[in-house]
Amino acid sequence: MIMGAENRFFARFLVAGTILVQIRLQGGVKTIKGELLDLSFKGGGFCSKEQLKKEDNIIFLLLNNELGVRLRGEAKIVSVQKILRKGTELFRYGMEFRKLDSEALQDIVLNLQKDIKRGSGGPGVK
């Protein structure tokens, strides 16, 4: 499915949750906490106060207790935008999955699709 002017091939599902991101730096590993915004079959979006760079390779853990989502993997940062949210300057990131349990992600996305079709008031689609 192609979505809007952004030429997306997969629907993005609005999903709240926490994301923990690890990035390797010269002095070791840095862990960043962020807020999960959306998921698709190929990637997702999140925001954080911490700054990352486009092309950074990260290891992540996505958590959403309401949906029982717990997903680990590796990704690449493909977009970075400064945003203002509730008066706070944040960075909005787009990530492209590189390595993850694709069966677990497929189960998560299929369940999100079913929730939307049932009109359960669950996460929306972008």
MORA-V990416 format. One record per pair of residues at least 6 apart in sequence whose C-alpha atoms are under 8 Angstrom apart, sorted by sequence separation. I is the first residue (numbers start at 1). J is the second residue. If there is no record, write none. Layout:
BEGIN
i:I j:J
i:I j:J
END
This chain:
BEGIN
i:2 j:8
i:3 j:9
i:23 j:29
i:24 j:30
i:38 j:44
i:39 j:45
i:63 j:69
i:64 j:70
i:83 j:89
i:84 j:90
i:115 j:121
i:116 j:122
i:1 j:8
i:2 j:9
i:3 j:10
i:22 j:29
i:23 j:30
i:37 j:44
i:38 j:45
i:62 j:69
i:63 j:70
i:82 j:89
i:83 j:90
i:115 j:122
i:116 j:123
i:1 j:9
i:2 j:10
i:3 j:11
i:22 j:30
i:23 j:31
i:36 j:44
i:37 j:45
i:38 j:46
i:62 j:70
i:63 j:71
i:82 j:90
i:83 j:91
i:115 j:123
i:116 j:124
i:1 j:10
i:2 j:11
i:22 j:31
i:36 j:45
i:37 j:46
i:61 j:70
i:62 j:71
i:82 j:91
i:83 j:92
i:1 j:11
i:21 j:31
i:22 j:32
i:36 j:46
i:37 j:47
i:61 j:71
i:62 j:72
i:81 j:91
i:82 j:92
i:112 j:122
i:20 j:31
i:21 j:32
i:35 j:46
i:36 j:47
i:61 j:72
i:80 j:91
i:81 j:92
i:112 j:123
i:20 j:32
i:21 j:33
i:34 j:46
i:35 j:47
i:60 j:72
i:61 j:73
i:80 j:92
i:81 j:93
i:20 j:33
i:21 j:34
i:34 j:47
i:35 j:48
i:59 j:72
i:60 j:73
i:79 j:92
i:80 j:93
i:19 j:33
i:20 j:34
i:34 j:48
i:59 j:73
i:60 j:74
i:79 j:93
i:80 j:94
i:18 j:33
i:19 j:34
i:33 j:48
i:34 j:49
i:59 j:74
i:60 j:75
i:78 j:93
i:79 j:94
i:18 j:34
i:19 j:35
i:32 j:48
i:58 j:74
i:59 j:75
i:77 j:93
i:78 j:94
i:79 j:95
i:18 j:35
i:19 j:36
i:57 j:74
i:58 j:75
i:77 j:94
i:78 j:95
i:17 j:35
i:18 j:36
i:32 j:50
i:57 j:75
i:58 j:76
i:77 j:95
i:78 j:96
i:16 j:35
i:17 j:36
i:57 j:76
i:58 j:77
i:76 j:95
i:77 j:96
i:16 j:36
i:17 j:37
i:56 j:76
i:57 j:77
i:75 j:95
i:76 j:96
i:15 j:36
i:16 j:37
i:55 j:76
i:56 j:77
i:75 j:96
i:76 j:97
i:15 j:37
i:16 j:38
i:54 j:76
i:55 j:77
i:75 j:97
i:76 j:98
i:14 j:37
i:15 j:38
i:54 j:77
i:55 j:78
i:74 j:97
i:75 j:98
i:14 j:38
i:15 j:39
i:53 j:77
i:54 j:78
i:73 j:97
i:74 j:98
i:75 j:99
i:13 j:38
i:14 j:39
i:52 j:77
i:54 j:79
i:73 j:98
i:74 j:99
i:12 j:38
i:13 j:39
i:36 j:62
i:54 j:80
i:73 j:99
i:74 j:100
i:12 j:39
i:13 j:40
i:19 j:46
i:53 j:80
i:73 j:100
i:12 j:40
i:52 j:80
i:72 j:100
i:73 j:101
i:11 j:40
i:71 j:100
i:72 j:101
i:10 j:40
i:71 j:101
i:10 j:41
i:10 j:42
i:12 j:44
i:43 j:75
i:23 j:56
i:71 j:104
i:23 j:57
i:24 j:58
i:71 j:105
i:23 j:58
i:22 j:58
i:23 j:59
i:21 j:58
i:22 j:59
i:21 j:59
i:22 j:60
i:21 j:60
i:69 j:108
i:20 j:60
i:21 j:61
i:49 j:89
i:50 j:90
i:51 j:91
i:19 j:60
i:20 j:61
i:49 j:90
i:50 j:91
i:19 j:61
i:20 j:62
i:48 j:90
i:49 j:91
i:19 j:62
i:47 j:90
i:48 j:91
i:18 j:62
i:19 j:63
i:47 j:91
i:48 j:92
i:17 j:62
i:18 j:63
i:47 j:92
i:17 j:63
i:18 j:64
i:46 j:92
i:47 j:93
i:17 j:64
i:45 j:92
i:46 j:93
i:16 j:64
i:17 j:65
i:45 j:93
i:46 j:94
i:45 j:94
i:44 j:94
i:45 j:95
i:43 j:94
i:44 j:95
i:43 j:95
i:44 j:96
i:43 j:96
i:44 j:97
i:42 j:96
i:43 j:97
i:42 j:97
i:41 j:105
i:41 j:106
i:41 j:109
i:40 j:109
i:39 j:109
i:13 j:109
i:13 j:112
i:15 j:123
i:14 j:123
i:15 j:124
i:13 j:123
i:14 j:124
i:13 j:124
i:14 j:125
i:13 j:125
i:14 j:126
i:12 j:125
i:13 j:126
i:11 j:125
i:12 j:126
i:11 j:126
i:3 j:126
END
